[in-house]
Amino acid sequence: MKNLLNFLGFVACMLIGFFTATGDVQTFIHFAGPLNEMAFCFLAFGMAGIFMMSAILPDSSRAKEARGLDEKNRF
């Protein structure tokens, strides 16, 4: 379920970034200047990258320990 939500977040951010880059978002959001629009686009693509990496990368070992899955290495 976690990977599905991360994948949906990735798709949503990619669509927002793409439509901002093509200028279609200007009908809904009026930016103060082209620099603000570029920053919004880059932030959307950056968030898409973060969602993609969190969907692809495995959980860290600390998260597994916190859930009690690695009992032999506990103190």
Summary of the structure (lengths in Angstrom):
residues: 75
radius of gyration: 18.2
end to end distance: 31.2
largest distance: 58.4
contacts: 158
relative contact order: 0.14
helix: 76%
strand: 0%
